[in-house]
Amino acid sequence: MAASLTQQSSYSVKQRTYSSSSLGGWKQSARSSVGYTPSVHGGAGGYGTRISRSNSVFSLGSVGSYGETSVVGDGKATMQDLNDRLADYLAKVRSLEAKNRQLELNIAEFCQQKSTVVTKNYGGYYSTISDLRAEIARRFAENQAIHVQLDNAQLAAEDFKMKYDMEMNLHLTVEADVSRLRAVRDSLTLGISDLELSIEDLNTELAQMRANHKEEMSQLSIQCSGSVNVEVDSAHSIDLTKVLEEMREQYETVVSKNKLEVEKWFQSKVEILQKEIIVSQTDVKTFHKELSVLKKTYQSLMISRQILDMKENLEEVKSRYSLQLQQLQVTISTLEIELQELKASLLRVQTEYNELLDIKMRLEMEIRKPHIEKRVKTIIEEIVDGQVVASSEATQVETVQ
């Protein structure tokens, strides 16, 4: 890196002015020195070699003045100062270049260290997260469908429960009617058995009466067929045969009448029993139909029970999968936190790298570009009787390039 050096001569002109009066007073005179100093700078912070040239402007007093002019040439000292400044400038440039190289090495080393962390592949985590989110969405849709099915099944179960209660009430009523009809049937069976016994008794009595009648008729016929002829003088004779015929006719009439009455009574009872049997058969058919309906209700209730069992199994599966879902959500949250931390670390590293790169670029620009300043130095002195009693300096710096 080349640095340009401009050599200038420096001149200093001093003018002291003294004034006196008859009153022994004193007059203040100001000495101003205006310096024009072009400087060549290199590096950062305004450090470098200065090449200066000083021009002095002086003022003279008009009353009782005493002047002294001194011109001193200090070119050698100026050159020595410039050489020292150039050496300092070159040393600082070399130091800044060494620091820049060290900074570049540190940046490269830092990036290399961070690259081992950055090169971690999170694609598998992203795919796993996307798969888990898709699985969660699918399971959520399935859960919604299952909730709808459960609601429908619950409504159907409530309907079946109402039907079951109605059928149970009807079943109890039918069982009560069947028990009552069984009691009626038992009473009718007992009545039929009693009637059969009565008919058997009447038949036995009729047979006995017929046997007695035959026996009496045979005895009468034997008596009538005898050879003894008994003549009895009587006023009026009784015809026994006729009497017997009349008795037989009366007996047969009574028997036939009783037989007809018994047959009518029996037929009426039989008709009543047949009607009751028909009613019982109709009730039995109705009971069979109700039994089939109850079987269907039983099957429906069994289905409802299976639905409830499936609901319990579904609740178990739901609780198990909800636990797994919570674990997956915790894993996803942990991965997202790690990802956020990694992004923050990358952003911090990128910010530091940009800052270092900006510093490097500014250093390079300052190293390449010379810096020239214009300095104006003003010195104000207060002189009394040739003695400087007060002095002040003011320096104005103006950047030329």
C-alpha positions in Angstrom: 0.0 0.0 0.0 1.6 3.3 -1.1 1.3 6.5 0.8 2.0 9.9 -0.8 4.0 12.5 1.2 4.1 16.2 0.4 6.9 18.3 1.9 6.3 21.9 2.7 8.3 24.6 4.3 7.0 26.1 7.5 7.6 29.8 8.3 6.9 31.5 11.5 6.6 35.3 11.8 6.2 36.8 15.2 5.3 40.4 15.8 5.2 41.9 19.2 3.8 45.4 19.6 4.3 47.6 22.7 2.6 50.9 23.3 3.1 53.5 26.0 1.6 56.8 27.0 2.3 59.7 29.3 -0.1 58.2 31.9 2.0 55.0 32.1 -0.9 52.9 30.9 -0.7 49.9 28.6 -2.4 48.9 25.5 -3.3 45.3 24.6 -2.4 43.9 21.2 -3.6 40.7 19.8 -1.4 38.4 17.8 -3.1 36.0 15.5 -1.6 33.2 13.7 -3.5 31.4 11.0 -2.1 28.1 10.0 -3.0 26.1 6.9 -2.1 22.5 7.4 -2.8 19.9 4.8 -2.6 16.4 6.2 -2.4 13.0 4.7 -4.1 10.3 6.8 -4.3 6.6 6.4 -6.2 4.0 8.4 -9.1 4.3 10.7 -9.9 7.0 13.2 -7.9 9.7 11.6 -4.4 8.3 12.5 -1.6 8.9 10.0 1.1 11.3 8.8 0.5 15.0 8.9 2.3 17.4 6.6 1.7 21.0 7.8 2.5 24.5 6.6 2.1 27.5 8.9 1.4 31.1 7.7 1.3 33.8 10.3 -0.5 37.1 10.0 0.6 39.8 12.4 -0.6 43.3 13.4 1.4 46.4 14.4 0.6 49.1 17.0 0.4 52.7 15.8 1.5 54.5 19.0 5.0 54.2 20.4 5.5 50.8 18.7 8.5 48.6 19.1 8.7 45.7 16.5 10.7 42.6 16.3 10.5 40.3 13.4 11.9 36.8 13.5 11.9 34.2 10.7 13.1 30.7 11.5 13.3 27.9 9.0 12.7 24.5 10.6 12.5 22.3 7.5 14.7 19.6 9.0 12.6 19.3 12.2 9.5 19.2 10.0 10.9 16.4 7.8 11.9 14.4 10.9 8.4 14.8 12.3 6.9 13.8 9.0 9.1 10.7 8.9 8.1 9.7 12.4 4.5 10.2 11.5 4.9 8.1 8.3 6.6 5.4 10.3 3.7 5.4 12.9 1.2 5.4 10.0 2.9 2.4 8.3 3.1 0.6 11.7 -0.6 1.2 12.3 -1.4 0.1 8.8 0.5 -3.2 9.3 -1.2 -3.6 12.7 -4.6 -3.1 11.2 -3.8 -5.5 8.3 -2.7 -8.1 10.9 -5.9 -7.5 12.9 -7.9 -7.7 9.7 -6.3 -11.1 8.8 -6.8 -12.3 12.3 -10.5 -11.1 12.2 -11.0 -13.0 8.8 -9.5 -16.1 10.4 -11.8 -15.7 13.4 -14.8 -15.2 11.1 -13.9 -18.3 9.0 -13.3 -20.3 12.1 -16.5 -19.2 13.6 -18.4 -20.0 10.4 -16.7 -23.4 10.2 -17.7 -24.1 13.8 -21.3 -23.0 13.2 -21.5 -24.9 10.0 -21.2 -28.1 11.9 -24.4 -27.1 13.8 -26.1 -25.6 10.8 -25.5 -28.7 8.6 -27.8 -30.6 10.8 -30.6 -31.9 8.6 -34.1 -31.2 9.9 -35.8 -32.5 6.8 -36.7 -35.8 8.6 -38.3 -33.8 11.4 -40.3 -31.7 8.9 -41.5 -34.8 7.1 -42.4 -36.4 10.5 -44.2 -33.2 11.6 -46.2 -33.1 8.3 -47.0 -36.8 8.6 -48.1 -36.3 12.2 -50.2 -33.3 11.3 -51.9 -35.3 8.4 -52.4 -38.2 10.8 -53.9 -35.8 13.4 -56.2 -34.3 10.8 -57.3 -37.8 9.7 -57.9 -39.0 13.2 -59.8 -35.8 14.0 -62.1 -36.5 11.0 -62.5 -40.1 12.1 -63.3 -39.0 15.6 -65.9 -36.5 14.2 -67.5 -39.3 12.1 -67.5 -41.6 15.1 -69.1 -38.9 17.3 -71.9 -38.6 14.7 -72.3 -42.4 14.6 -72.4 -42.4 18.4 -75.0 -39.8 18.5 -77.1 -41.7 16.0 -76.6 -44.9 17.9 -77.5 -43.2 21.2 -80.8 -41.9 19.6 -81.5 -45.4 18.2 -80.7 -46.9 21.7 -83.1 -44.4 23.3 -85.8 -45.4 20.7 -85.2 -49.1 21.3 -85.3 -48.5 25.1 -88.7 -46.8 24.7 -89.9 -49.7 22.5 -88.5 -52.2 25.0 -90.4 -50.5 27.9 -93.6 -50.6 25.9 -93.1 -54.2 24.9 -92.3 -55.1 28.5 -95.5 -53.5 29.7 -97.4 -55.3 26.9 -95.6 -58.5 27.7 -96.7 -58.3 31.4 -100.3 -57.5 30.3 -100.3 -60.5 27.9 -98.8 -62.8 30.6 -101.6 -61.7 33.0 -104.2 -62.4 30.3 -102.6 -65.8 29.6 -102.6 -66.6 33.3 -106.3 -65.6 33.5 -107.2 -67.6 30.4 -105.3 -70.6 31.8 -107.4 -70.4 34.9 -110.5 -70.3 32.7 -109.3 -73.2 30.7 -108.6 -75.2 33.8 -112.1 -74.4 35.1 -113.6 -75.4 31.8 -111.6 -78.6 31.8 -112.9 -79.4 35.2 -116.5 -78.6 34.0 -116.1 -80.8 31.0 -114.8 -83.7 33.2 -117.7 -83.2 35.5 -120.1 -83.2 32.6 -118.5 -86.4 31.2 -118.9 -88.0 34.6 -122.5 -86.9 34.7 -123.1 -88.3 31.2 -121.5 -91.6 32.2 -123.7 -91.7 35.3 -126.8 -91.0 33.3 -125.9 -93.6 30.7 -125.3 -96.1 33.4 -128.6 -95.2 35.0 -130.4 -95.4 31.6 -128.9 -98.9 31.0 -129.9 -100.0 34.4 -133.5 -98.7 33.8 -133.6 -100.5 30.4 -132.4 -103.7 32.0 -135.1 -103.4 34.8 -137.7 -102.6 32.1 -136.7 -105.7 30.1 -136.8 -107.8 33.2 -140.3 -106.5 34.2 -141.5 -107.1 30.7 -140.2 -110.6 30.6 -141.9 -111.3 33.9 -145.2 -109.9 32.7 -145.0 -111.9 29.5 -144.4 -115.0 31.5 -147.3 -114.3 33.8 -149.6 -113.6 30.8 -148.6 -116.8 29.0 -149.6 -119.1 31.9 -152.4 -121.8 31.6 -154.2 -120.8 34.7 -157.3 -118.8 33.9 -158.6 -117.0 36.8 -161.8 -115.3 36.5 -162.6 -112.7 38.9 -165.8 -111.0 39.1 -165.1 -107.4 39.2 -166.9 -104.4 38.2 -164.1 -103.2 35.9 -161.0 -105.0 34.7 -157.6 -103.2 34.4 -155.5 -103.8 31.3 -152.0 -104.2 32.6 -150.4 -104.3 29.2 -151.9 -101.0 28.4 -150.9 -99.6 31.7 -147.3 -100.9 31.1 -147.3 -99.4 27.6 -148.4 -96.1 29.0 -145.8 -96.2 31.6 -143.2 -97.2 29.1 -144.3 -94.4 26.8 -144.2 -92.0 29.7 -140.8 -93.2 30.8 -139.4 -93.1 27.3 -140.9 -89.6 26.9 -139.2 -88.5 30.2 -135.9 -90.2 29.1 -136.0 -88.6 25.7 -136.8 -85.3 27.2 -134.0 -85.6 29.7 -131.7 -86.8 26.9 -132.6 -83.8 24.7 -132.1 -81.4 27.6 -128.8 -83.0 28.4 -127.7 -83.0 24.8 -128.7 -79.3 24.4 -126.9 -78.4 27.6 -123.9 -80.4 26.4 -124.0 -78.8 22.9 -124.3 -75.4 24.5 -121.3 -76.1 26.7 -119.4 -77.5 23.8 -120.1 -74.5 21.7 -119.0 -72.2 24.5 -115.9 -74.2 24.9 -115.3 -74.2 21.1 -115.7 -70.4 21.1 -113.3 -70.1 24.1 -110.9 -72.5 22.3 -111.1 -70.3 19.1 -110.5 -67.2 21.2 -107.6 -69.0 22.9 -106.2 -70.0 19.6 -106.5 -66.5 18.4 -104.8 -65.3 21.5 -102.1 -67.9 21.0 -101.5 -66.7 17.5 -101.4 -63.1 18.8 -99.0 -64.3 21.5 -96.9 -66.0 18.8 -96.8 -62.7 16.9 -96.0 -60.8 20.1 -93.3 -63.4 20.9 -91.8 -62.8 17.4 -91.9 -59.1 18.0 -90.3 -59.6 21.4 -87.6 -61.7 19.8 -86.9 -58.9 17.3 -86.8 -56.5 20.3 -84.4 -58.8 22.0 -82.2 -58.9 19.0 -82.4 -55.1 18.8 -81.4 -54.8 22.4 -78.6 -57.2 21.8 -77.5 -55.0 19.0 -77.8 -52.0 21.3 -75.6 -53.8 23.9 -73.0 -54.5 21.2 -73.2 -50.8 20.3 -72.6 -49.9 23.9 -69.7 -52.3 24.1 -68.3 -50.8 20.9 -68.7 -47.4 22.4 -66.7 -48.4 25.5 -64.0 -49.8 23.2 -64.1 -46.6 21.3 -63.7 -44.6 24.5 -60.7 -46.8 25.4 -59.2 -46.3 21.9 -59.9 -42.6 22.1 -58.2 -42.2 25.4 -55.2 -44.2 24.3 -54.8 -42.3 21.0 -55.4 -39.0 22.9 -52.5 -39.8 25.2 -50.3 -40.6 22.1 -51.5 -37.4 20.5 -50.5 -35.4 23.6 -47.1 -37.1 23.5 -46.7 -36.2 19.8 -47.8 -32.6 20.4 -45.2 -32.3 23.2 -42.6 -33.7 20.7 -43.7 -31.3 18.0 -43.6 -28.4 20.5 -40.1 -29.4 21.6 -39.0 -29.6 17.9 -40.6 -26.2 17.2 -38.8 -24.6 20.1 -35.5 -26.1 19.0 -36.2 -24.8 15.5 -36.9 -21.3 16.8 -33.7 -21.4 18.9 -31.8 -22.6 15.8 -33.3 -19.8 13.7 -32.5 -17.2 16.4 -28.9 -18.5 16.6 -28.5 -18.4 12.8 -29.9 -14.9 12.7 -27.5 -13.8 15.5 -24.6 -15.4 13.7 -25.7 -13.7 10.4 -25.9 -10.4 12.2 -22.5 -10.7 13.7 -21.1 -11.8 10.4 -22.7 -8.8 8.7 -21.3 -6.5 11.3 -17.8 -7.9 11.0 -18.1 -7.8 7.2 -19.1 -4.1 7.4 -16.2 -3.3 9.7 -13.9 -5.1 7.3 -15.2 -3.2 4.3 -14.9 0.1 6.1 -11.4 -0.7 7.1 -10.5 -1.6 3.6 -12.1 1.6 2.3 -10.2 3.8 4.8 -6.9 2.0 4.0 -7.4 2.6 0.3 -8.6 6.2 0.4 -6.2 9.0 1.7 -7.7 11.5 4.2 -6.8 15.2 4.0 -7.7 17.7 6.6 -7.4 21.5 6.8 -6.5 22.8 10.3 -6.6 26.5 11.2 -4.9 27.3 14.5 -5.6 30.7 16.1 -3.4 31.9 19.0 -4.5 35.0 21.0 -1.9 36.4 23.4 -2.3 39.2 25.9 1.0 41.2 26.2 1.6 43.8 29.0 5.0 45.6 29.0 6.5 43.0 26.7 5.3 40.1 28.9 2.7 37.6 27.7 0.3 37.5 30.5 -2.4 35.4 28.9 -2.6 33.1 25.9 -5.4 31.1 24.2 -5.5 28.8 21.3 -8.4 27.7 18.9 -8.1 25.1 16.3 -10.6 24.6 13.4 -10.5 21.3 11.5 -12.0 21.0 8.0 -12.0 17.9 5.9 -10.7 18.6 2.4 -10.8 15.0 1.1 
